[in-house]
Amino acid sequence: MIKRLTILLMAVVWTTAMMADTKQTVTVNGSTVDKTVSRMTFDGDKVVMTFTDNTAQTEDMEAVTISFLYSGTGVGKVKADEMKDKRVFNLNGQYLGKGVEGRAKGVYVVDGKKVVVQ
């Protein structure tokens, strides 16, 4: 049961990491591997790591540690007066008029970028 939970957790972390701008560190038996893992598969108690250089390495699952350093991106603060004369669209692409001032709370597309009105 614990191994299945570990596999599930690794899969979730791996998927999340692939969607974010990350730097990964792979450690096997305490030694850092200087390669980037592009794919992981599991075979019983073993994990097969395929690297970006198309090489593969099979190790016991308990000996492998992967950590990720996330460098996230986000929506910054935007002043409403900067958006006064810009065309505003909703997330469905429908034109709503110009400017975000006085709009209901939500996410809008202004000048091709997502803007959060709070």
Biopython code that builds the backbone (N, CA, C, O; Angstrom):
import numpy as np
from Bio.PDB.StructureBuilder import StructureBuilder

atoms = [
    (1, "MET", "N", (0.823, -1.197, 0.000)),
    (1, "MET", "CA", (0.000, 0.000, 0.000)),
    (1, "MET", "C", (0.866, 1.260, 0.000)),
    (1, "MET", "O", (0.571, 2.216, -0.717)),
    (2, "ILE", "N", (1.933, 1.263, 0.801)),
    (2, "ILE", "CA", (2.811, 2.432, 0.884)),
    (2, "ILE", "C", (3.530, 2.652, -0.443)),
    (2, "ILE", "O", (3.730, 3.792, -0.863)),
    (3, "LYS", "N", (3.922, 1.546, -1.110)),
    (3, "LYS", "CA", (4.601, 1.693, -2.404)),
    (3, "LYS", "C", (3.663, 2.277, -3.441)),
    (3, "LYS", "O", (4.081, 3.109, -4.246)),
    (4, "ARG", "N", (2.395, 1.858, -3.442)),
    (4, "ARG", "CA", (1.429, 2.409, -4.391)),
    (4, "ARG", "C", (1.210, 3.893, -4.130)),
    (4, "ARG", "O", (1.111, 4.686, -5.066)),
    (5, "LEU", "N", (1.136, 4.265, -2.846)),
    (5, "LEU", "CA", (0.966, 5.671, -2.499)),
    (5, "LEU", "C", (2.185, 6.484, -2.930)),
    (5, "LEU", "O", (2.049, 7.609, -3.410)),
    (6, "THR", "N", (3.370, 5.912, -2.757)),
    (6, "THR", "CA", (4.600, 6.581, -3.180)),
    (6, "THR", "C", (4.608, 6.784, -4.688)),
    (6, "THR", "O", (4.981, 7.853, -5.171)),
    (7, "ILE", "N", (4.200, 5.765, -5.429)),
    (7, "ILE", "CA", (4.151, 5.862, -6.887)),
    (7, "ILE", "C", (3.161, 6.940, -7.313)),
    (7, "ILE", "O", (3.458, 7.745, -8.196)),
    (8, "LEU", "N", (1.991, 6.958, -6.689)),
    (8, "LEU", "CA", (0.984, 7.960, -7.010)),
    (8, "LEU", "C", (1.499, 9.367, -6.712)),
    (8, "LEU", "O", (1.323, 10.279, -7.521)),
    (9, "LEU", "N", (2.129, 9.542, -5.563)),
    (9, "LEU", "CA", (2.674, 10.840, -5.184)),
    (9, "LEU", "C", (3.753, 11.290, -6.160)),
    (9, "LEU", "O", (3.789, 12.454, -6.558)),
    (10, "MET", "N", (4.622, 10.377, -6.539)),
    (10, "MET", "CA", (5.678, 10.727, -7.494)),
    (10, "MET", "C", (5.083, 11.119, -8.844)),
    (10, "MET", "O", (5.575, 12.039, -9.498)),
    (11, "ALA", "N", (4.027, 10.427, -9.260)),
    (11, "ALA", "CA", (3.384, 10.748, -10.531)),
    (11, "ALA", "C", (2.769, 12.144, -10.500)),
    (11, "ALA", "O", (2.884, 12.898, -11.467)),
    (12, "VAL", "N", (2.112, 12.490, -9.384)),
    (12, "VAL", "CA", (1.500, 13.818, -9.255)),
    (12, "VAL", "C", (2.568, 14.900, -9.247)),
    (12, "VAL", "O", (2.435, 15.919, -9.926)),
    (13, "VAL", "N", (3.622, 14.679, -8.481)),
    (13, "VAL", "CA", (4.702, 15.668, -8.419)),
    (13, "VAL", "C", (5.364, 15.799, -9.774)),
    (13, "VAL", "O", (5.679, 16.908, -10.206)),
    (14, "TRP", "N", (5.578, 14.688, -10.446)),
    (14, "TRP", "CA", (6.221, 14.710, -11.757)),
    (14, "TRP", "C", (5.375, 15.492, -12.758)),
    (14, "TRP", "O", (5.900, 16.314, -13.508)),
    (15, "THR", "N", (4.063, 15.236, -12.771)),
    (15, "THR", "CA", (3.170, 15.930, -13.692)),
    (15, "THR", "C", (3.163, 17.421, -13.409)),
    (15, "THR", "O", (3.232, 18.231, -14.334)),
    (16, "THR", "N", (3.080, 17.786, -12.141)),
    (16, "THR", "CA", (3.090, 19.195, -11.765)),
    (16, "THR", "C", (4.395, 19.850, -12.178)),
    (16, "THR", "O", (4.401, 20.979, -12.669)),
    (17, "ALA", "N", (5.478, 19.160, -11.984)),
    (17, "ALA", "CA", (6.782, 19.721, -12.314)),
    (17, "ALA", "C", (6.952, 19.923, -13.804)),
    (17, "ALA", "O", (7.601, 20.878, -14.230)),
    (18, "MET", "N", (6.385, 19.048, -14.594)),
    (18, "MET", "CA", (6.511, 19.177, -16.037)),
    (18, "MET", "C", (5.734, 20.379, -16.559)),
    (18, "MET", "O", (6.075, 20.921, -17.610)),
    (19, "MET", "N", (4.690, 20.806, -15.841)),
    (19, "MET", "CA", (3.889, 21.936, -16.272)),
    (19, "MET", "C", (4.469, 23.266, -15.806)),
    (19, "MET", "O", (4.106, 24.313, -16.343)),
    (20, "ALA", "N", (5.341, 23.249, -14.841)),
    (20, "ALA", "CA", (5.906, 24.482, -14.310)),
    (20, "ALA", "C", (7.329, 24.671, -14.840)),
    (20, "ALA", "O", (7.929, 23.743, -15.383)),
    (21, "ASP", "N", (7.849, 25.860, -14.678)),
    (21, "ASP", "CA", (9.226, 26.135, -15.031)),
    (21, "ASP", "C", (10.069, 25.698, -13.841)),
    (21, "ASP", "O", (10.116, 26.390, -12.825)),
    (22, "THR", "N", (10.741, 24.539, -13.963)),
    (22, "THR", "CA", (11.415, 23.955, -12.813)),
    (22, "THR", "C", (12.847, 23.567, -13.121)),
    (22, "THR", "O", (13.258, 23.465, -14.277)),
    (23, "LYS", "N", (13.587, 23.354, -12.052)),
    (23, "LYS", "CA", (14.909, 22.750, -12.124)),
    (23, "LYS", "C", (14.843, 21.529, -11.236)),
    (23, "LYS", "O", (14.414, 21.621, -10.086)),
    (24, "GLN", "N", (15.260, 20.385, -11.752)),
    (24, "GLN", "CA", (15.179, 19.168, -10.974)),
    (24, "GLN", "C", (16.556, 18.719, -10.520)),
    (24, "GLN", "O", (17.558, 18.957, -11.195)),
    (25, "THR", "N", (16.590, 18.067, -9.368)),
    (25, "THR", "CA", (17.802, 17.443, -8.862)),
    (25, "THR", "C", (17.480, 15.985, -8.599)),
    (25, "THR", "O", (16.598, 15.674, -7.799)),
    (26, "VAL", "N", (18.192, 15.090, -9.268)),
    (26, "VAL", "CA", (17.984, 13.660, -9.109)),
    (26, "VAL", "C", (19.140, 13.106, -8.288)),
    (26, "VAL", "O", (20.309, 13.318, -8.611)),
    (27, "THR", "N", (18.793, 12.393, -7.219)),
    (27, "THR", "CA", (19.800, 11.791, -6.358)),
    (27, "THR", "C", (19.551, 10.290, -6.296)),
    (27, "THR", "O", (18.433, 9.850, -6.026)),
    (28, "VAL", "N", (20.606, 9.500, -6.550)),
    (28, "VAL", "CA", (20.520, 8.046, -6.467)),
    (28, "VAL", "C", (21.574, 7.586, -5.479)),
    (28, "VAL", "O", (22.765, 7.827, -5.674)),
    (29, "ASN", "N", (21.130, 6.916, -4.402)),
    (29, "ASN", "CA", (22.026, 6.430, -3.340)),
    (29, "ASN", "C", (22.935, 7.536, -2.810)),
    (29, "ASN", "O", (24.106, 7.290, -2.521)),
    (30, "GLY", "N", (22.409, 8.738, -2.682)),
    (30, "GLY", "CA", (23.159, 9.852, -2.123)),
    (30, "GLY", "C", (24.022, 10.611, -3.115)),
    (30, "GLY", "O", (24.618, 11.625, -2.754)),
    (31, "SER", "N", (24.106, 10.142, -4.366)),
    (31, "SER", "CA", (24.908, 10.816, -5.387)),
    (31, "SER", "C", (23.995, 11.538, -6.361)),
    (31, "SER", "O", (23.006, 10.976, -6.831)),
    (32, "THR", "N", (24.328, 12.783, -6.663)),
    (32, "THR", "CA", (23.520, 13.573, -7.582)),
    (32, "THR", "C", (23.825, 13.166, -9.020)),
    (32, "THR", "O", (24.985, 13.033, -9.412)),
    (33, "VAL", "N", (22.764, 12.972, -9.793)),
    (33, "VAL", "CA", (22.891, 12.642, -11.209)),
    (33, "VAL", "C", (22.803, 13.944, -11.989)),
    (33, "VAL", "O", (21.851, 14.706, -11.819)),
    (34, "ASP", "N", (23.788, 14.205, -12.842)),
    (34, "ASP", "CA", (23.836, 15.466, -13.591)),
    (34, "ASP", "C", (23.107, 15.358, -14.924)),
    (34, "ASP", "O", (23.633, 15.773, -15.956)),
    (35, "LYS", "N", (21.906, 14.805, -14.907)),
    (35, "LYS", "CA", (21.079, 14.670, -16.100)),
    (35, "LYS", "C", (19.662, 15.076, -15.748)),
    (35, "LYS", "O", (19.285, 15.110, -14.576)),
    (36, "THR", "N", (18.879, 15.386, -16.774)),
    (36, "THR", "CA", (17.476, 15.747, -16.575)),
    (36, "THR", "C", (16.598, 14.570, -16.970)),
    (36, "THR", "O", (16.705, 14.044, -18.078)),
    (37, "VAL", "N", (15.728, 14.162, -16.052)),
    (37, "VAL", "CA", (14.821, 13.049, -16.308)),
    (37, "VAL", "C", (13.689, 13.539, -17.206)),
    (37, "VAL", "O", (13.033, 14.537, -16.909)),
    (38, "SER", "N", (13.469, 12.824, -18.308)),
    (38, "SER", "CA", (12.365, 13.186, -19.202)),
    (38, "SER", "C", (11.183, 12.239, -19.042)),
    (38, "SER", "O", (10.064, 12.580, -19.427)),
    (39, "ARG", "N", (11.413, 11.051, -18.479)),
    (39, "ARG", "CA", (10.337, 10.079, -18.301)),
    (39, "ARG", "C", (10.689, 9.111, -17.183)),
    (39, "ARG", "O", (11.845, 8.722, -17.017)),
    (40, "MET", "N", (9.670, 8.731, -16.421)),
    (40, "MET", "CA", (9.848, 7.728, -15.366)),
    (40, "MET", "C", (8.789, 6.654, -15.533)),
    (40, "MET", "O", (7.614, 6.949, -15.748)),
    (41, "THR", "N", (9.223, 5.394, -15.430)),
    (41, "THR", "CA", (8.284, 4.283, -15.421)),
    (41, "THR", "C", (8.628, 3.410, -14.230)),
    (41, "THR", "O", (9.751, 3.434, -13.727)),
    (42, "PHE", "N", (7.653, 2.645, -13.789)),
    (42, "PHE", "CA", (7.831, 1.822, -12.599)),
    (42, "PHE", "C", (7.636, 0.366, -12.955)),
    (42, "PHE", "O", (6.709, 0.009, -13.682)),
    (43, "ASP", "N", (8.527, -0.481, -12.430)),
    (43, "ASP", "CA", (8.473, -1.916, -12.662)),
    (43, "ASP", "C", (8.666, -2.592, -11.310)),
    (43, "ASP", "O", (9.794, -2.834, -10.881)),
    (44, "GLY", "N", (7.552, -2.895, -10.642)),
    (44, "GLY", "CA", (7.633, -3.470, -9.298)),
    (44, "GLY", "C", (8.242, -2.472, -8.333)),
    (44, "GLY", "O", (7.721, -1.370, -8.160)),
    (45, "ASP", "N", (9.355, -2.859, -7.697)),
    (45, "ASP", "CA", (10.055, -1.975, -6.756)),
    (45, "ASP", "C", (11.114, -1.113, -7.437)),
    (45, "ASP", "O", (11.838, -0.370, -6.774)),
    (46, "LYS", "N", (11.202, -1.212, -8.739)),
    (46, "LYS", "CA", (12.225, -0.485, -9.495)),
    (46, "LYS", "C", (11.613, 0.719, -10.204)),
    (46, "LYS", "O", (10.439, 0.711, -10.575)),
    (47, "VAL", "N", (12.422, 1.740, -10.382)),
    (47, "VAL", "CA", (12.029, 2.900, -11.167)),
    (47, "VAL", "C", (13.018, 3.002, -12.329)),
    (47, "VAL", "O", (14.232, 2.931, -12.141)),
    (48, "VAL", "N", (12.470, 3.168, -13.530)),
    (48, "VAL", "CA", (13.298, 3.322, -14.721)),
    (48, "VAL", "C", (13.229, 4.791, -15.118)),
    (48, "VAL", "O", (12.166, 5.310, -15.457)),
    (49, "MET", "N", (14.378, 5.448, -15.068)),
    (49, "MET", "CA", (14.449, 6.864, -15.409)),
    (49, "MET", "C", (15.064, 6.994, -16.792)),
    (49, "MET", "O", (16.166, 6.504, -17.039)),
    (50, "THR", "N", (14.350, 7.657, -17.691)),
    (50, "THR", "CA", (14.876, 7.954, -19.023)),
    (50, "THR", "C", (15.254, 9.426, -19.023)),
    (50, "THR", "O", (14.464, 10.285, -18.632)),
    (51, "PHE", "N", (16.467, 9.703, -19.466)),
    (51, "PHE", "CA", (16.989, 11.063, -19.427)),
    (51, "PHE", "C", (16.854, 11.737, -20.789)),
    (51, "PHE", "O", (16.584, 11.080, -21.794)),
    (52, "THR", "N", (17.042, 13.045, -20.811)),
    (52, "THR", "CA", (16.896, 13.808, -22.052)),
    (52, "THR", "C", (17.937, 13.422, -23.099)),
    (52, "THR", "O", (17.738, 13.694, -24.283)),
    (53, "ASP", "N", (19.035, 12.799, -22.695)),
    (53, "ASP", "CA", (20.040, 12.350, -23.667)),
    (53, "ASP", "C", (19.751, 10.927, -24.168)),
    (53, "ASP", "O", (20.611, 10.287, -24.773)),
    (54, "ASN", "N", (18.514, 10.438, -23.904)),
    (54, "ASN", "CA", (18.018, 9.121, -24.333)),
    (54, "ASN", "C", (18.718, 7.939, -23.668)),
    (54, "ASN", "O", (18.623, 6.814, -24.158)),
    (55, "THR", "N", (19.418, 8.175, -22.566)),
    (55, "THR", "CA", (19.954, 7.067, -21.781)),
    (55, "THR", "C", (18.935, 6.730, -20.703)),
    (55, "THR", "O", (18.057, 7.537, -20.397)),
    (56, "ALA", "N", (19.052, 5.545, -20.131)),
    (56, "ALA", "CA", (18.113, 5.118, -19.089)),
    (56, "ALA", "C", (18.889, 4.519, -17.927)),
    (56, "ALA", "O", (19.996, 4.006, -18.093)),
    (57, "GLN", "N", (18.291, 4.594, -16.763)),
    (57, "GLN", "CA", (18.896, 4.044, -15.553)),
    (57, "GLN", "C", (17.796, 3.422, -14.718)),
    (57, "GLN", "O", (16.759, 4.046, -14.495)),
    (58, "THR", "N", (18.009, 2.195, -14.252)),
    (58, "THR", "CA", (17.040, 1.492, -13.419)),
    (58, "THR", "C", (17.606, 1.391, -12.011)),
    (58, "THR", "O", (18.737, 0.947, -11.816)),
    (59, "GLU", "N", (16.814, 1.804, -11.037)),
    (59, "GLU", "CA", (17.250, 1.785, -9.642)),
    (59, "GLU", "C", (16.101, 1.333, -8.758)),
    (59, "GLU", "O", (14.938, 1.367, -9.163)),
    (60, "ASP", "N", (16.441, 0.908, -7.539)),
    (60, "ASP", "CA", (15.434, 0.594, -6.537)),
    (60, "ASP", "C", (14.729, 1.899, -6.164)),
    (60, "ASP", "O", (15.369, 2.937, -5.995)),
    (61, "MET", "N", (13.402, 1.832, -6.039)),
    (61, "MET", "CA", (12.614, 3.037, -5.799)),
    (61, "MET", "C", (13.027, 3.762, -4.521)),
    (61, "MET", "O", (12.957, 4.989, -4.461)),
    (62, "GLU", "N", (13.450, 3.032, -3.512)),
    (62, "GLU", "CA", (13.836, 3.650, -2.241)),
    (62, "GLU", "C", (15.150, 4.402, -2.336)),
    (62, "GLU", "O", (15.449, 5.223, -1.469)),
    (63, "ALA", "N", (15.948, 4.142, -3.374)),
    (63, "ALA", "CA", (17.258, 4.781, -3.515)),
    (63, "ALA", "C", (17.190, 6.086, -4.302)),
    (63, "ALA", "O", (18.174, 6.824, -4.354)),
    (64, "VAL", "N", (16.038, 6.383, -4.916)),
    (64, "VAL", "CA", (15.917, 7.542, -5.798)),
    (64, "VAL", "C", (15.163, 8.667, -5.108)),
    (64, "VAL", "O", (14.105, 8.455, -4.516)),
    (65, "THR", "N", (15.723, 9.856, -5.196)),
    (65, "THR", "CA", (15.067, 11.063, -4.694)),
    (65, "THR", "C", (15.099, 12.100, -5.810)),
    (65, "THR", "O", (16.139, 12.340, -6.422)),
    (66, "ILE", "N", (13.942, 12.710, -6.065)),
    (66, "ILE", "CA", (13.884, 13.782, -7.050)),
    (66, "ILE", "C", (13.293, 15.001, -6.363)),
    (66, "ILE", "O", (12.232, 14.924, -5.743)),
    (67, "SER", "N", (13.984, 16.123, -6.477)),
    (67, "SER", "CA", (13.451, 17.359, -5.914)),
    (67, "SER", "C", (13.384, 18.397, -7.029)),
    (67, "SER", "O", (14.161, 18.363, -7.983)),
    (68, "PHE", "N", (12.439, 19.318, -6.884)),
    (68, "PHE", "CA", (12.196, 20.324, -7.898)),
    (68, "PHE", "C", (12.294, 21.703, -7.283)),
    (68, "PHE", "O", (11.846, 21.929, -6.159)),
    (69, "LEU", "N", (12.884, 22.623, -8.028)),
    (69, "LEU", "CA", (12.929, 24.022, -7.638)),
    (69, "LEU", "C", (12.027, 24.757, -8.619)),
    (69, "LEU", "O", (12.337, 24.863, -9.805)),
    (70, "TYR", "N", (10.920, 25.259, -8.117)),
    (70, "TYR", "CA", (9.939, 25.935, -8.952)),
    (70, "TYR", "C", (10.254, 27.416, -9.046)),
    (70, "TYR", "O", (10.501, 28.076, -8.037)),
    (71, "SER", "N", (10.242, 27.929, -10.258)),
    (71, "SER", "CA", (10.330, 29.376, -10.423)),
    (71, "SER", "C", (9.006, 29.783, -11.063)),
    (71, "SER", "O", (8.848, 29.782, -12.283)),
    (72, "GLY", "N", (8.079, 30.124, -10.202)),
    (72, "GLY", "CA", (6.720, 30.385, -10.650)),
    (72, "GLY", "C", (6.557, 31.718, -11.328)),
    (72, "GLY", "O", (7.340, 32.649, -11.143)),
    (73, "THR", "N", (5.524, 31.773, -12.107)),
    (73, "THR", "CA", (5.137, 33.028, -12.725)),
    (73, "THR", "C", (3.746, 33.359, -12.211)),
    (73, "THR", "O", (3.027, 32.468, -11.758)),
    (74, "GLY", "N", (3.373, 34.579, -12.272)),
    (74, "GLY", "CA", (2.066, 34.950, -11.761)),
    (74, "GLY", "C", (1.581, 36.245, -12.374)),
    (74, "GLY", "O", (2.222, 36.845, -13.237)),
    (75, "VAL", "N", (0.449, 36.639, -11.900)),
    (75, "VAL", "CA", (-0.148, 37.874, -12.375)),
    (75, "VAL", "C", (0.302, 38.988, -11.452)),
    (75, "VAL", "O", (0.134, 38.898, -10.235)),
    (76, "GLY", "N", (0.867, 40.027, -12.015)),
    (76, "GLY", "CA", (1.313, 41.154, -11.216)),
    (76, "GLY", "C", (0.196, 42.163, -11.030)),
    (76, "GLY", "O", (-0.872, 42.029, -11.627)),
    (77, "LYS", "N", (0.433, 43.163, -10.212)),
    (77, "LYS", "CA", (-0.540, 44.227, -9.984)),
    (77, "LYS", "C", (-0.583, 45.154, -11.192)),
    (77, "LYS", "O", (0.453, 45.547, -11.729)),
    (78, "VAL", "N", (-1.774, 45.487, -11.600)),
    (78, "VAL", "CA", (-1.968, 46.395, -12.729)),
    (78, "VAL", "C", (-2.919, 47.492, -12.272)),
    (78, "VAL", "O", (-3.952, 47.220, -11.661)),
    (79, "LYS", "N", (-2.562, 48.712, -12.570)),
    (79, "LYS", "CA", (-3.429, 49.826, -12.188)),
    (79, "LYS", "C", (-4.521, 49.996, -13.237)),
    (79, "LYS", "O", (-4.261, 49.878, -14.435)),
    (80, "ALA", "N", (-5.738, 50.273, -12.788)),
    (80, "ALA", "CA", (-6.893, 50.393, -13.680)),
    (80, "ALA", "C", (-6.712, 51.515, -14.689)),
    (80, "ALA", "O", (-7.154, 51.390, -15.831)),
    (81, "ASP", "N", (-6.065, 52.620, -14.288)),
    (81, "ASP", "CA", (-5.913, 53.736, -15.223)),
    (81, "ASP", "C", (-4.975, 53.394, -16.382)),
    (81, "ASP", "O", (-5.052, 54.018, -17.440)),
    (82, "GLU", "N", (-4.090, 52.408, -16.195)),
    (82, "GLU", "CA", (-3.237, 51.954, -17.283)),
    (82, "GLU", "C", (-4.049, 51.170, -18.318)),
    (82, "GLU", "O", (-3.623, 51.028, -19.464)),
    (83, "MET", "N", (-5.202, 50.670, -17.920)),
    (83, "MET", "CA", (-6.043, 49.852, -18.777)),
    (83, "MET", "C", (-7.244, 50.620, -19.325)),
    (83, "MET", "O", (-8.136, 50.024, -19.929)),
    (84, "LYS", "N", (-7.274, 51.934, -19.120)),
    (84, "LYS", "CA", (-8.453, 52.739, -19.428)),
    (84, "LYS", "C", (-8.899, 52.626, -20.889)),
    (84, "LYS", "O", (-10.090, 52.466, -21.157)),
    (85, "ASP", "N", (-7.972, 52.707, -21.820)),
    (85, "ASP", "CA", (-8.337, 52.720, -23.232)),
    (85, "ASP", "C", (-8.053, 51.390, -23.938)),
    (85, "ASP", "O", (-8.055, 51.331, -25.167)),
    (86, "LYS", "N", (-7.815, 50.350, -23.187)),
    (86, "LYS", "CA", (-7.502, 49.055, -23.782)),
    (86, "LYS", "C", (-8.769, 48.223, -23.932)),
    (86, "LYS", "O", (-9.671, 48.295, -23.098)),
    (87, "ARG", "N", (-8.830, 47.440, -24.993)),
    (87, "ARG", "CA", (-9.983, 46.572, -25.245)),
    (87, "ARG", "C", (-9.974, 45.426, -24.237)),
    (87, "ARG", "O", (-8.929, 44.829, -23.979)),
    (88, "VAL", "N", (-11.144, 45.120, -23.668)),
    (88, "VAL", "CA", (-11.284, 44.089, -22.635)),
    (88, "VAL", "C", (-12.159, 42.962, -23.177)),
    (88, "VAL", "O", (-13.205, 43.196, -23.783)),
    (89, "PHE", "N", (-11.699, 41.727, -22.941)),
    (89, "PHE", "CA", (-12.432, 40.536, -23.343)),
    (89, "PHE", "C", (-12.603, 39.631, -22.126)),
    (89, "PHE", "O", (-11.791, 39.670, -21.202)),
    (90, "ASN", "N", (-13.668, 38.808, -22.123)),
    (90, "ASN", "CA", (-13.779, 37.807, -21.063)),
    (90, "ASN", "C", (-12.990, 36.574, -21.493)),
    (90, "ASN", "O", (-12.422, 36.554, -22.585)),
    (91, "LEU", "N", (-12.948, 35.545, -20.644)),
    (91, "LEU", "CA", (-12.154, 34.364, -20.952)),
    (91, "LEU", "C", (-12.731, 33.538, -22.092)),
    (91, "LEU", "O", (-12.064, 32.639, -22.603)),
    (92, "ASN", "N", (-13.964, 33.834, -22.495)),
    (92, "ASN", "CA", (-14.554, 33.175, -23.660)),
    (92, "ASN", "C", (-14.229, 33.908, -24.950)),
    (92, "ASN", "O", (-14.625, 33.476, -26.032)),
    (93, "GLY", "N", (-13.503, 35.023, -24.836)),
    (93, "GLY", "CA", (-13.118, 35.784, -26.017)),
    (93, "GLY", "C", (-14.133, 36.816, -26.458)),
    (93, "GLY", "O", (-13.993, 37.401, -27.532)),
    (94, "GLN", "N", (-15.147, 37.051, -25.654)),
    (94, "GLN", "CA", (-16.178, 38.016, -26.007)),
    (94, "GLN", "C", (-15.717, 39.426, -25.639)),
    (94, "GLN", "O", (-15.225, 39.662, -24.535)),
    (95, "TYR", "N", (-15.882, 40.359, -26.577)),
    (95, "TYR", "CA", (-15.500, 41.750, -26.359)),
    (95, "TYR", "C", (-16.472, 42.388, -25.373)),
    (95, "TYR", "O", (-17.688, 42.285, -25.537)),
    (96, "LEU", "N", (-15.925, 43.056, -24.335)),
    (96, "LEU", "CA", (-16.759, 43.648, -23.287)),
    (96, "LEU", "C", (-16.719, 45.173, -23.302)),
    (96, "LEU", "O", (-17.498, 45.808, -22.591)),
    (97, "GLY", "N", (-15.852, 45.762, -24.074)),
    (97, "GLY", "CA", (-15.721, 47.211, -24.085)),
    (97, "GLY", "C", (-14.294, 47.610, -23.768)),
    (97, "GLY", "O", (-13.370, 46.804, -23.878)),
    (98, "LYS", "N", (-14.124, 48.876, -23.369)),
    (98, "LYS", "CA", (-12.783, 49.373, -23.067)),
    (98, "LYS", "C", (-12.636, 49.630, -21.575)),
    (98, "LYS", "O", (-13.575, 50.067, -20.910)),
    (99, "GLY", "N", (-11.455, 49.356, -21.064)),
    (99, "GLY", "CA", (-11.116, 49.624, -19.671)),
    (99, "GLY", "C", (-11.657, 48.595, -18.690)),
    (99, "GLY", "O", (-12.707, 47.992, -18.913)),
    (100, "VAL", "N", (-10.915, 48.406, -17.594)),
    (100, "VAL", "CA", (-11.325, 47.461, -16.555)),
    (100, "VAL", "C", (-11.981, 48.147, -15.366)),
    (100, "VAL", "O", (-12.544, 47.484, -14.495)),
    (101, "GLU", "N", (-11.909, 49.454, -15.329)),
    (101, "GLU", "CA", (-12.482, 50.188, -14.205)),
    (101, "GLU", "C", (-13.988, 49.966, -14.124)),
    (101, "GLU", "O", (-14.693, 50.086, -15.126)),
    (102, "GLY", "N", (-14.477, 49.644, -12.939)),
    (102, "GLY", "CA", (-15.901, 49.430, -12.712)),
    (102, "GLY", "C", (-16.377, 48.024, -13.067)),
    (102, "GLY", "O", (-17.565, 47.731, -12.930)),
    (103, "ARG", "N", (-15.502, 47.171, -13.509)),
    (103, "ARG", "CA", (-15.896, 45.804, -13.860)),
    (103, "ARG", "C", (-16.009, 44.941, -12.610)),
    (103, "ARG", "O", (-15.368, 45.210, -11.594)),
    (104, "ALA", "N", (-16.834, 43.901, -12.700)),
    (104, "ALA", "CA", (-16.995, 42.960, -11.589)),
    (104, "ALA", "C", (-15.680, 42.221, -11.350)),
    (104, "ALA", "O", (-14.840, 42.123, -12.245)),
    (105, "LYS", "N", (-15.511, 41.703, -10.137)),
    (105, "LYS", "CA", (-14.324, 40.916, -9.825)),
    (105, "LYS", "C", (-14.244, 39.741, -10.777)),
    (105, "LYS", "O", (-15.252, 39.117, -11.109)),
    (106, "GLY", "N", (-13.029, 39.450, -11.210)),
    (106, "GLY", "CA", (-12.845, 38.319, -12.103)),
    (106, "GLY", "C", (-11.574, 38.431, -12.911)),
    (106, "GLY", "O", (-10.736, 39.300, -12.672)),
    (107, "VAL", "N", (-11.447, 37.532, -13.876)),
    (107, "VAL", "CA", (-10.281, 37.503, -14.749)),
    (107, "VAL", "C", (-10.719, 37.940, -16.144)),
    (107, "VAL", "O", (-11.702, 37.432, -16.685)),
    (108, "TYR", "N", (-9.987, 38.877, -16.714)),
    (108, "TYR", "CA", (-10.277, 39.409, -18.032)),
    (108, "TYR", "C", (-9.013, 39.333, -18.881)),
    (108, "TYR", "O", (-7.912, 39.173, -18.353)),
    (109, "VAL", "N", (-9.175, 39.446, -20.189)),
    (109, "VAL", "CA", (-8.038, 39.500, -21.097)),
    (109, "VAL", "C", (-7.951, 40.930, -21.618)),
    (109, "VAL", "O", (-8.873, 41.428, -22.266)),
    (110, "VAL", "N", (-6.837, 41.575, -21.327)),
    (110, "VAL", "CA", (-6.591, 42.955, -21.735)),
    (110, "VAL", "C", (-5.246, 42.992, -22.438)),
    (110, "VAL", "O", (-4.224, 42.608, -21.869)),
    (111, "ASP", "N", (-5.257, 43.452, -23.665)),
    (111, "ASP", "CA", (-4.018, 43.570, -24.431)),
    (111, "ASP", "C", (-3.310, 42.216, -24.548)),
    (111, "ASP", "O", (-2.081, 42.151, -24.544)),
    (112, "GLY", "N", (-4.089, 41.142, -24.651)),
    (112, "GLY", "CA", (-3.531, 39.803, -24.803)),
    (112, "GLY", "C", (-3.010, 39.163, -23.529)),
    (112, "GLY", "O", (-2.415, 38.087, -23.585)),
    (113, "LYS", "N", (-3.220, 39.798, -22.380)),
    (113, "LYS", "CA", (-2.754, 39.267, -21.103)),
    (113, "LYS", "C", (-3.897, 39.132, -20.132)),
    (113, "LYS", "O", (-4.839, 39.925, -20.150)),
    (114, "LYS", "N", (-3.814, 38.113, -19.273)),
    (114, "LYS", "CA", (-4.841, 37.933, -18.262)),
    (114, "LYS", "C", (-4.666, 38.961, -17.160)),
    (114, "LYS", "O", (-3.559, 39.183, -16.669)),
    (115, "VAL", "N", (-5.773, 39.586, -16.779)),
    (115, "VAL", "CA", (-5.762, 40.606, -15.740)),
    (115, "VAL", "C", (-6.808, 40.229, -14.708)),
    (115, "VAL", "O", (-7.936, 39.892, -15.068)),
    (116, "VAL", "N", (-6.453, 40.281, -13.428)),
    (116, "VAL", "CA", (-7.366, 39.979, -12.361)),
    (116, "VAL", "C", (-7.907, 41.285, -11.787)),
    (116, "VAL", "O", (-7.142, 42.158, -11.377)),
    (117, "VAL", "N", (-9.232, 41.411, -11.762)),
    (117, "VAL", "CA", (-9.872, 42.580, -11.162)),
    (117, "VAL", "C", (-10.376, 42.130, -9.794)),
    (117, "VAL", "O", (-11.158, 41.186, -9.681)),
    (118, "GLN", "N", (-9.912, 42.825, -8.762)),
    (118, "GLN", "CA", (-10.279, 42.438, -7.393)),
    (118, "GLN", "C", (-11.204, 43.448, -6.766)),
    (118, "GLN", "O", (-11.613, 43.281, -5.617)),
]
sb = StructureBuilder()
sb.init_structure("model")
sb.init_model(0)
sb.init_chain("A")
sb.init_seg("    ")
for serial, (resi, resn, name, xyz) in enumerate(atoms, 1):
    if name == "N":
        sb.init_residue(resn, " ", resi, " ")
    sb.init_atom(name, np.array(xyz, "f"), 0.0, 1.0, " ", f" {name:<3s}", serial, name[0])
structure = sb.get_structure()
